[in-house]
Amino acid sequence: MLECKICGKKVSRLLSHLKKTHKMSKADYEKLFGSTDFVSPELRLSLTAAAYRHIKQVELNLSKSSKRR
């Protein structure tokens, strides 16, 4: 999880939190606090795994369809 440096809340998507809660852009936050991650490592890992599974499923579907021809 990431911690908002404004309010201390722990979030997985900092940019969404900033826009919704503090009405702040990524650029404004970085001006105040420097460059930072806006997606937690846990969420990044989860999204990467989901993308990998999707790619494998697409490859499998393509392989099946090419064998039918």
Steps between C-alpha positions, in 0.01 A plus 500: 500500500599861447459772758361839403744762626216747547263304725688179578234270354630171359379441143580274208431772238643830616398701194132406538518591868663836425243596239199386702602603852736793456399626152868491410681405180801273474716797399394703805570209737843445344581872536434471873648158572722406206468206266318201644317181404130544443412128489588273791739209439221258598259643244771516233577131558131410484446695177810347343382149587154573356653635179724193471199267543309695237787479250530125557123457444515703176796290381310182582191621314707598198672163502165318512353709219802447272477121549135500384588639159 
